[in-house]
Amino acid sequence: MAKPSFLSEAVLYHDYRSRSFKDFSGNNNDGSPTDVYFTGNGIGYSQASSLVEVANSSELELEEFTYVVLGDFTNVDSAQRRIIEKADGSNIDISIRIQADNLFVSDDTTTRTISISGVEFSKLIAVNVKSGENAEVYTDGTFADSAGNPTNITTSTATVNIGSSYVSDRAIKGVQAALIFPRKLTATEHSELYCYLSKVKFNTNTDIVIHEQANVIEDGDMEAKGTDDWIAGSGAILSKEQDPAYCNGGTQSLRVTCPLGDTSASATQTILNVGSSYKVTGYFKNSGGAARVLFGTTGNAVSLGASDEWKYFEATGVADSTSLQLNTNIPGGGTEEYSQWDNIVVQELGKTLQPVSWQTSEGVYESVNSQTEQLENSPFKIESGSFKVTRDTINGVENKVIECISAGVISVPTAEFRQTPTESAYGEWNWLILKAADLNSMYMQFIASVVGGQAATGQNAYQFMLGNDEKFRLRELINGSVTTNHFIGDTIYDLNTWYNLKITRTTDGEFSMYVDNQMITADTGSNPFTDTTWTESKYMTFEVDAGDKIAYAPNSIKKHLTT
């Protein structure tokens, strides 16, 4: 559907499906997140304090407006949840909250309760407000009801808050988009806006994947479209639920119930090739025990834990039999419990060997503030510290760069390379890096077994290091400890200077390390050298300090696969 022409009138337009808190209206009313995280389809709220704040501006001081929020408003208890407000401790321009079948619209003097059956299951809630007139509520593009008495809007310099708890310990589940218009939208415009927002797709693919292939399963309605239906295994009771489903274009989800006395129950598909690597993504929730994805046998399981609300997940594994299982695990079998699944996507990784398999591209947005959970519009997860995407000029070319704001670790699963763990441990790695301070060291676990920095428990890795003596090293880690310095370079490199780093590893285990296309001369050890200790890689992690930078785009982080 074409973009509605009146969208250009918005004074605030956030769409978190872009993996950004930017204001697309062009008014610089960017968001500042607290305790939120990017999901596969917007942002999720992790706790009661979760919200996105927007500082006041003259465009937001309105006596007539339409507030619009596209999101997941379902409740698991009866408490009120804040959807959006412009308010602070002493001023309430407007506050919109939800509780079961009731919507609450408050100004500085009065709270109005509007009863709308099923309002919490709406995907889009919009409220027309004009001081002196009754507020009008639209759900999913259709007029629902009006408030019983007029609003009395007094403008203030309060912030706009999207989400956050009201009187309970819970926030709404998540938001895809939030908009503010400086007038009341018409009924036709509400319908057009809902159709557009519910279908618009943002290009958040920041990775150039040369050997992309069709998904094994892409099951938005849990019917296993294109394959067989899900089959009950291990005594499972399967049912299709509409309570509602997470719904990314579908209307139902799949529930896997483990009966009383049993310890395990699965929904299965016979779709895997033994020895192949797979990535499974989607949404789950469960009533108790643990939800698991089994790449074959019960001994080959990825545990997702427990969640009483829909939660996005990613799981990767190598198949040891042909059966993929969505599993409910109840140790002891003392209660009947279930896991519930929606929008499952299964990809087979590393099916072909192309010379260039993964690299960053220009698609990443510049951050509007420091991030502490997910780096905007990128596959990188922030494990600790804070980071943001900024700009820098490198060799006369402007680049997007990952800048460390406070010391920490970022990671990316090698599944993002569309390579198997074995393939990810060989080939060629390229980075542009800048080290800021002489008392610090930069660490990159470019072949790593677990999420986290060099000292993470179970970290079996190969690491390049730019040390506090400004020399490059290539080291080996076993269970989070450095066991071998394979070589230390003899050159001292300058601070606050960009260097092009390249590491290669052949299939027989020979490593070579280059800076600005020149092989580093070894002061200790040798370059190249051969080591075959670690033959798989599941992650690539950076461990850096404030001021350190890694060029992100265009095409500045690359992973090539040698054939």
N, C-alpha and C positions, 0 to 999 in steps of 0.2 A: 504494500500500500504506500502511496506517495505521502511525504511528510506534510502534515496540515500547515497551511500558510500562516495561521494564527499562532503557531508555535514560536515564531520569531518575536511575539509580544511578551513571552515569559520573562520575568525579572530574576527568576532562579530556575535552573534546569539541571538537576543532578541525575545521571543514569549510572548506577553502580555496576551494571553489567559491562561497562567500559573498563572496569577495574581501576576507576579513578574517582577522586572527589572533586574534580573540576566542575565549574559552573559553565555549562554549554550555552547558556543564554548570552554570554559575552559581557556580563556585568561584574565579573570577578567575585561573585558571592560563593566562593569555594567553601568546601566543608572541612571541618577538623574532627577526625574520628577519635572516639574513646571506647576501647574494649569491643571493637567490631572486627570482623574478618571477612575477607573475600571468599565467596562460595563459587560454585560453577555458574551461578545465575544471580549475581547481586552481592549484597552483604548480609551476614548473619550477626545476630546480637548474642553475645556469649554470657552476659549477666545483667543484673538489674541496672547497672550504671552505664550500659551500652547506649551510645547515641552518636549522632553526627551534629556538631554545632556549626552554625553559620553566624558570623559576626554581623551586627546591625549595619545597614547601609540605608541611604535615603530611598533607594528603590523598594525597600522592604517595609517602609513606614506607610501603611495603607489603611484606608477606611472602607475601601471596596476591593475585593480580591476573590480569587479561587485558589484554594490549596488542594493539591492532587498528590496522592501517594499510591504507588503500585508496589504491592508487597504480600507478605504472608502474615495475616492478622489472627490466625487461629489460636485459641487459648487451650491450655490443659488444666486450668482451674478457673475460678469465677472472678478473679481480680481484674480491676481496670488496668488497661495498658495505654500508654500515651502513643499516639501515632505521629502527630506533629503539633508544634505550638510555637508561638512567638511570645516568650514570657521570661521573666526572671523572678527573683524572690519577692519583689514588691509590685510588679506589673504583669498583667495578663492581657496582651492585645487579643489573642485568640488561643484556645487550647482545644484539640480534638482528640478524644479518647474512645476506647472501645471496651465493651464488656459483654460477652455472649451476644445476645440479640439487641443490644443497646449501643447507640452512639451518643457521646456526650460532647456538646459544643458549649464552651465557656468563654465569657469575656471577663472584664474586671469586676463585674457585679453579680452575674447570674450564670448558673449552669442549667442548660436545657437538655433533657433526655429525649432522644428520638428512638422509638422502638422500630426496628427493621428486622424482620425474620431472616436469619441466615447471614446477617451482615458480616460476621466474623469469617465466613467462607468466601467473601468477595476477594477478587484479585486487585481491584482498583477502587479506592474510596476518594471521592472529590466533594468538596463543600464550597458552595457559593455563599459569600458573606458580603453584606453591605450594611453599614451602620444605620439603624432605624428600620431595617427590614428583617423578615424572618430568614434564617439560614436555610439553604436548600441542599439536600444530600443526594448525590448520584453514586450508584454502585455499578461497576462494570459497564459504564457508559449509559446507564438508564436511570431516570429520575426515580428516587425511592420514597422520599418524604420531606416535609419541612418542619422546622422547629415551631413550637407553639407560641413564641413571643419574639419580638424583635431583638436583635443584638445591639449592643452599645459599645462601639469600638473607640477606644482611646489609644492613639498611637504612642509608642515609646521607643527607647533605644535598646530594648531587650533583644537577646539573641533568638534566632530560630533554632529549635531543637527537633531533630528527626529521630524518633524512637525514645528510649529510656523508660524506666518504670514510673508508675504513678503512686500507688499506695501499696503495691505488693513487692515481692522480691523477684519479679519477672518483667522482662521487656517483651515487646512483640518479637516474632521469630526472625523477621528479616525484611529488607526493603530492596526493590529493584530500581525504583526511580522516585523522585520527588520534584514537584514543580510548583511555582507560585506565579499566577497571572495577576496583573494590576486591575482586573475587572472581573465581573461575573461572566463565565462562559455560558453560551446558549446550549439548549438541549442537543442540537445538532452537533455543536462543537464537542460536547462531552462524548458523544457516540464516536465521532471521528478520532478523538484523542485516545480513547480506550482501544479502538481497533489498531491504531498506529503503535502505541506503547506496548501492547501485548504481543506484537509481531516483529518489532524492530530488532535487528541483529547488529551487534557491535563487533567489529573486527579486532579481537584481542589476541590473535595469533601472532606472537612476536618471534616465532621460530620458523625458519624456512625448512620444511621437511621435504627432502627430495624423493624419498621412497615411501610416500604415504600409500596406504592400502585401505580397502573397504573394511568397515567394522564387522566383526564376526556376529555380534548382536548389537542392535540399537533399539532398545525396547522402551519407548516412552509410555506405553500403556500396559506393560508387563504381560503381554501375550506372546513374547518371543517372536516378534514379527520376522518372517523370512526363514524361520527355523521351526522346530517342533515346539509345542507348548511346554511350559515347565512341568516336570514330572516329580511326584512325591517320592522321596527316598527316606530311608532310615525311620520308617514309621510316622513320617510327617503328615500333618493335616494341612492342605493348601486351600486358601480361599482368596478371592478377589475382593478388595475392600474399597469403599468410596467414602472415606471418613474425615476429611477428604484425602485424596492422594496428594503426594508432593506436587504432582501435575506440572510437568514441563511439556505441555501440549497434550497430555493424556488425562484420563478421567478416573483411573483406578490404580491401585497398588496391589502387590502380592504379599500375603501374610503366610508365614511358615510357622505353624504351631507345633510345639513339642509336647506331647501328652504327658500327663502325670505319670511318674515312674520311669520315663525315658530320659536319657541324658543328651541326646542329639537328634536333630531332625533337619532334613535338607530338601530344598527344591533344586532339581538337577537338570542339566542339559548335557548331552553327549556331543561335545563340539571341539574338544581340545586335541591337539597333537602332542603326544608324549615327547618331552625334550624341548618343546617350543616355549617361548616366553610370552606372557600375556599381561595386559593391564585392564583392570576392571574398575569402572567409576560409576557413581550413582548416588542414591540417597537411601538411608536406612533409619529405622528406630526400632526399639524393642521394649518389652515389658519387664524383662529380667534376664539374668545370665549374660551371655555374650553373643553378639552377632559375628559371624565369621564368613570369609570367602575361602573355599577349598579349591586349590588347583589340582584336583585329583583326589588323593586319599586323605584321611583325617589327619595324618601326620604332616601334611603339606598345607597348613592353614595359616591365613592372615587374620588375626583377631582385630575387630573394629571396636571392641568394648561395648559399652552400654550408652544409650541415649533415649530419653523419653520424648524427644522432639526430633523431627526430621533433621538429619545431619549428612552433609556431603562427605564422601569418602573416595579414596584412591587406593587400590591394592595391586601389587605386581607379584608375579611368581612364575616359576617354571613347572610345567605340567608333568606329573609323574603317573597320571592315567588320563583317560579320555573324558572324564566327567567333571564339569564345572559345578560347584555346589554353593548355594546360598544357605547358610547353616545357622540354626538356633542351637546353642550349646548351654546345657544346664547341668553343671557339676552336681552330682548327687541325685538329681532327678526328683527332688522333693516337691516341686510345684509344676503346674502347667504354665508354660511361658511361650511367647512368640517373638519372632523378628519380622519386620515388615520392610519391603523393598520397592523402590520405584526408579524409573528412568535409568535402567542398567545399560551400560555400554561396555562391550568387550572388544578389545583390540589385540590382535596378534602382532608382536613386536619383532623387528629385525628379520622380516621375511626375505629381504633382498640386500645385497651388499653394493651400495652405490659409493662412488669416491667421496662425495660431500654429503653428509647426512644431517647436520644441524648447525644453525648459526643464528645469531640474533639479527634482528632487522630494525628498520626505522619506525615500526608501528608503536613503540612504547611511548606513553605519555610522560611528560615532565610532572614530577610530584608537586602537589600544592602544599604539602607539609611532610614532616618526617613520619615514616611508617615503622610500626613495631611488630607487625604480624605477617602481612603479605606485601611484597613489593608490587606496586601498582602495575597492572597490565603486563605481567611477566610471570614465568613459571617459578621464580625464586621465592622461597619461604624464609621469613626472618625468624631465626631460632632464638636470637638474643640481640640486645642492643637496638639501635634504630638506624634506618637508612632512608635515602630518598633518591629519586632520579633527577639529576640536574644536567647542566650543559657545560661543555668545555671544548676548547679548540685544540686539536691535536694535529700537528703537521699541516696546519693551515685549513683543516676541515673541522666543522662543528660536529660534535658527537654528543649523544646522550650518554651519561655516565652514571654508574651506581656510586654514590658518595656515602661513606660511613659518617654518621652524625655522632653516635656514641658507640664505643667498642662492642663488637659482637660477631655473630656468625650468620651467614646466609647459605642456603643449600638449594640444590635442584636435583630431583631424582633422574638417574640416567635413563629411566623409561621415557622421559621427554625427548631423548635423542632418537627414539624409535629403534633402539638397538637392544639386544639381549645383554645381560650382565657381562657375559664373556666378551662380546663385541665391544662393549664400553671400556674394557680394560686395555684395548690396543688401538693404535691409530695415531692421530695428530691432534694436539690441543693448541689453541692460539688465544692469547689474551693481550690487551693493552692495559698496563697497570701503572699506578703512581703511588709512591710511598711518601707520607707527609712528614714524619718526625724521626729523628735519629735514635731515640731511645726505644722505639717500638720495632716489632717484626711483623711482616705479612706472611700468612700461611695459606696455602691452597692444597687441600686434599683432592687432587684431581682424579685419583682412583681411591674410592672410599667404600667401606662396608656398611657404615651406619650414618645417621644424621648427627651433626654436631661437629665440634672442633677437634683439634688433634688429641686432646685428652679424653674424649668421649669413651665411655666403657664399650669395649668391643670394637674400637676403631682400628681396623686393619687396613692400612692405606699406604700409598706413595704420595709424597708431599713435596712441592717446591716451596722454598722459604727465601724471602729477602730479609736478611737478619738485621740486627741493630748495628752490625759492622758494615752494612750496605753491600754485602756479598750474597750471591745466590747459592743456595744449597738444594740438593735433591736427596730426600731422606725416606726411610722406610719406618712404618709404625706397626707395632703389634700390640693389640688390646690397649690402645691409647698411649703407648709409650714409644719413644724413639729408640729403635734398636740399631740402626745403621745410617751413617752419613755416607751415602754412596759417592758423592763428591762435593767439594766446596770450591767455588770459583775464585780466581785470583784478582778479579777486577772490583774496585769500589765504585758503586753507581751513585749518581747525584740524587738528592732529595727533591721532591716536588717537580719531577721530570717524568714524562711519559716514556715507557719502554715497551717494545713489542716482544713479548715472550712466546716462544714456541717450544713444545716438548713433543718428541715422537717416540713411539714404542712399536717395534716390529713384532710379528707373531712369534718370533723365537725369543722375545724378551729383551731385546736391545733398546736401551733408552739413549736419547740424545737431547741436549738442551741448548737453545739458541736465544740470543738477545739481539734484536734489530738485525735478524738474519745472519748473525755471526755466531759460530759455535763457541760456547764459553770455554776458556782454557781452565783446566782444573789446577787448583793449588794443592788440594788434598783429594785422593781418590782418582777417578778417571772419568772422562766424558768423550765418547760414549762408554757405557757399561752395560752389563747384562745381569738381569735378575728375574727369576720366575716364581717368586714366592706367592704373589697375589695374581690370580688369573680371572677375577670377576670384580666388577664395580657397580654398585647400586646408587651411589650419590657422587656429586661434586660439591665441595663446600669451601667457602671463603671464610677466613678468620682474620679480621682486620681491626684497625684502630681509627679513632676519629680523624678525619681528614684524608684517609686513604681512599683511593678511587680505582674503580675498574670500568673501563669503557664498555658500554653495553651495545650501542647501536650508532651508526649502521655497521653491521657485520663484524663486530669486534670481539665477540666470544664465539669460538668455533670448535666443533668436534668433528673431525674427519675420520672415516673408517677406511683403513687400508684393505685392499682386496688381495 
